[in-house]
């Protein structure tokens, strides 16, 4: 409740006290005013406390939502890291699969090399054994092949050289065969050594891949745990955010109740002065007081539910701030001057609700309400006039050039043509 509305209520209370007759014995005029102000102030203080709590809860909720968003960002980053690690693990597993195939092929080559080496060594041994037999036969069992016999029994130098050359040729032939077999064996051994080295490299790579796999799997497990922790923190933060939202809702309800109570208190105080005002009415509206159009009479059963997030008490609370301000025909300023339709139009515009600018056009906006279901904030249409029902049987309106904006007339001050609910 702002200072302007408080001043307006004080004016209404003062007027009410002036027109309600003599004071009770032992009670001064200022005592009446102070008593009324204390009641209004007590409600206002409660509203201020609720607004303070609501404001703090809104700030806490904002901070908590920022915290939740930060946690969600971290959770998403962790999920991305898990995705990347999983892709890396897939690469390692694919490389391991290929490596295992290479190891299998290399093992087959090693086994074949071992067979080739065994065959070469066997061939070498066979040749060696055959050569030994020939040597033994030539030098031990055949006198003809004995080199000394060849020298002694030769028929001359030529014959002797021919015999020696024959023996030498046999030796050279055997030696050449032995050298070739030996070279074959050495070549197979070299291939075997290379295969062994290749296999050692492959097994080293296999060990490295296994270590990489273990490291990546451990990292994924850690990231999954971290992701779960973020989920838990988000759940806790969301619960706290829900608690703040409940506080905001509860305090908002208190604020609305206080606003409605303050508006009702002001209206009730103003009603004391409404009798004399009605008898000498000089403002808008026409028709016999108390009559209601048949479509809106009691028992009509029209009581539509709320269509917006704005409460009728909030509308009344806002409208009451301008009580005491001037009436200006065709004016559009709640502060400097406004007429009856402009007053209703500007009040509802404050809440983002579009309305017409001509009093009788209000008969077709919003939803119809029966008189026995009228609530604060409902729009009441009279012949040539329109106002807002403030509760407690009175209306808040831009009444006339003489009266200005008031909240002291009965809702049935003139014939009611329509009652419409816009919130």
Secondary structure as GFF3:
##gff-version 3
##sequence-region A 1 423
A	DSSP	alpha_helix	3	19	.	.	.	ID=ss1
A	DSSP	alpha_helix	29	136	.	.	.	ID=ss2
A	DSSP	pi_helix	137	141	.	.	.	ID=ss3
A	DSSP	alpha_helix	147	152	.	.	.	ID=ss4
A	DSSP	alpha_helix	157	271	.	.	.	ID=ss5
A	DSSP	alpha_helix	274	279	.	.	.	ID=ss6
A	DSSP	three_ten_helix	294	296	.	.	.	ID=ss7
A	DSSP	alpha_helix	312	320	.	.	.	ID=ss8
A	DSSP	beta_strand	332	333	.	.	.	ID=ss9
A	DSSP	beta_strand	337	338	.	.	.	ID=ss10
A	DSSP	alpha_helix	340	349	.	.	.	ID=ss11
A	DSSP	three_ten_helix	359	364	.	.	.	ID=ss12
A	DSSP	beta_strand	367	368	.	.	.	ID=ss13
A	DSSP	three_ten_helix	371	373	.	.	.	ID=ss14
A	DSSP	beta_strand	379	382	.	.	.	ID=ss15
A	DSSP	beta_strand	385	391	.	.	.	ID=ss16
A	DSSP	beta_strand	394	400	.	.	.	ID=ss17
A	DSSP	beta_strand	404	410	.	.	.	ID=ss18
A	DSSP	beta_strand	416	421	.	.	.	ID=ss19
###
